[in-house]
Amino acid sequence: MSNNRRDFLKKAGIVGAASSTAILGAPAVVSAKEPIRWRLQTYAGPALAEHVIKPAVDAFNAAANGEMIIELYFADQLVPTGELFRAMQKGTIDAVQSDDDSIAAPVDISVFGGYFPFATRYSLDVPVLFEEYGLKEIWQEAYGEVKGVTWLSAGSWDPCHFATVDPIRSLADLKGKRIFTFPTAGRFLSRFGVIPVTLPWEDVEVAVQTGELDGIAWSGITEDYTVGWADVTNYFLTNNISGAWCGSFFANTERWNALPEHLKVLFNLMMDSSHYYRQHWYWGGEAKLRTSGTNMKLTTIPDEEWRQVEVEAYKFWDEIAKTSSRNARVIEIFKEYAGVMEKAGKPYRYS
């Protein structure tokens, strides 16, 4: 065998196969096709990503059997979270896991991503609203008007609670508090004197320690303990402004359309796996850490006083409904769903 031929076969990784088949007098048929590689960035930092996305990505990579590899990146690792949408449009990254609100998605419905006040009471509300009440079709419609990005799937995360250095026992205690939170949630909470602060995710813990932040309204208690925020805050407010964060998976449209159908199916199964994992991980964690967590003391604003926040939220709904006809359709769905749940009574809704 010539040196050139041997070098070629070495580069292709098939010297052994070619040599053995040559002895048998049969041609070697070997695929040297490179796997499809995607870069997916999540909104979550490393500790949180271990739960909300990494198990699903690891499973996808194993099941893809070398045909496709998803490279996972954490919050702000490749690009800042607020620039994720544009980076995905340009093809700098291939896919994103985040809420519409945080990545500044240029659609009217982005306001509903993350924590839209009182739209949900439990984590199961999110998949029901998307699969049974029409939000899925509205999201497909909205992102269908945006070039370069395909919305793929929405799921639920944890509720939105305050984790603070000082105790919150009344609405008055919220005034002047500098709180790390999501854009729309912050816009709503500012009505009660909260000062919303935007920081890179990885800077939040230090910002609480240095006094730049008074607290966080970005998660439930499961995340507070998982990412270390329970180590720098002292109190957890049991009242929440939303029962579940609404986040989605997105992909660069050209890259998504180029995938063979069986890999699209596998990617969809990966997203469902991620959604399912979070359902039980958060639901179990929220209860367990309220009862057995030792780093944070629980506080509560009385129901009659917290009712003011609920009433204000419904005013906020009506204001958002006026911003576009599509947003008005979403608000109507929220109202219809809330009515059904209230009529259904326990365990769907507790007064």
Salt bridges, closest charged atoms under 4 A:
ASP58 OD2 - LYS54 NZ 2.81
GLU67 OE1 - HIS262 NE2 2.87
GLU71 OE2 - ARG37 NH1 3.24
ASP94 OD1 - ARG255 NH1 2.15
ASP108 OD1 - ARG326 NE 3.09
ASP125 OD2 - ARG349 NH2 2.99
GLU131 OE1 - LYS136 NZ 3.93
GLU141 OE2 - ARG326 NH1 2.88
GLU141 OE2 - ARG329 NH1 3.08
GLU145 OE2 - ARG326 NH1 2.96
ASP214 OD2 - ARG178 NE 3.06
GLU310 OE1 - ARG121 NH2 3.27
GLU310 OE1 - ARG307 NH1 3.04
GLU312 OE2 - ARG191 NH1 2.73
GLU312 OE1 - LYS315 NZ 3.76
ASP318 OD1 - LYS335 NZ 2.85
GLU319 OE1 - ARG191 NH2 2.40
